[in-house]
Amino acid sequence: MGLFTQSVQVTLSTAGQPLRVDWGGHSWRVCARPVRWYRRTAWWEENARAQRGAGAGLVDEEIWRLQVRLGARDAPRTVHLSHQPQTGRWRLINLPDQAAGHEGERRSA
């Protein structure tokens, strides 16, 4: 499995679940129920201090495991995204080897 991070755009349902992920010039549709969990972050490694009023969510980062595909006939691919609720930022944090052909497109873009 390849490990990297890249900013992506995510379209959410009204319930707040990912429906589509746009990256590398492609729009990947979520084709199975997303799985979400939380992990603790080392915020102090990225920021000198916590912002005033920051509390819940400061140390938590949402991680989503998604099954995505480009078209109905394409095989699903598993990707992991991180979401930082306080900033709204989404990052693709890894991609299986089976999608390596698309990875090259993303890095050269």
N, C-alpha and C positions, 0 to 999 in steps of 0.2 A: 504494500500500500504506500502510495506517495504521501509525503507530509509537507504541506506548505500552507500559507495563508494568503488569501486574496479577497479584496472587497467585492461584494456581490449585491445586486438588487433583489429583494424578495417581495413578492406580492402575497398578501395575507388574506385569509377568509375573514368574514365578520367575527368569527370566534377567535381570531388571532393565530390560526395555524397556517404555515406556508402552503401556498398553492402552486407557485411558480418561482423559479430561480433564474435570473438573467446573468450570464457570465460568458466571457469568451465569444461574444457576438451571437450567442445562441440563447434560446428561451427553453429551459428544461421544465417540463410539467411534472408535478408531484403525482405519482401514480399509486401510492399506498398510504396507509395511515401513518403520519409522522410520529416519531417517538422523541420526547423531550425529557431532559434531566438537567440538573444544575451542578456546577462545579465551583469550587472556591478559586478566586484569582489572587495573585500576588500584586494587588493594586499599587503597593508602595514601590515596586520595581519600575513602574511606568510613570508615576506621579510623585512629586515631592511631598504632597500632603493631600488629604481628602478635602473636597470642597465643602464649604459651610452648608449644613442642612443635608448632606449626603448621609444616608443611613441604610435602610433596607435596600438591597440590591448592589451596594458598594462592593461587596466581596463575592457576589454571585454572578455567574455568567450562564446564560442558557445555552445548552448544547442540543442541537436537533440532528437526528439521523433521518435522512430522507431517501426514499426510493424515487428516482427521477428518470425521465426519458424524453427524447426529442420528439418522437412520433409514436403513434399507436403500435407500429410494427417493430420498433426498436426494443432491445432487451433493457430492462430496468437496471439502473446503476445506483449504488449506494454512495451517498456523500454525507459529510458531517459539516454542519454550520455552527458558528458561535454567534450569539446575539447578546449585545450589551444593552440591557433595557434602559439604562440611564442616558445613553447617547443615541439609541436606535440603530447603531451600526451592526451590519451583518458581515461575517467573514466566512469564506469557505476555508475550512481548516485541514481537510484531507480529501483525497480522491483515490479510489481504487486503481490498481494497475491497469485494469481493463479499459479505463478511459484515458490511458496515457496518450493516445493519438490526439485527443482534444486538448490535453494539457499543454502540448507544444504550441497550439494555436493561441492559448491564453497568454503564455509567457512572451510570445513574440508580438502580441498586439499592443 
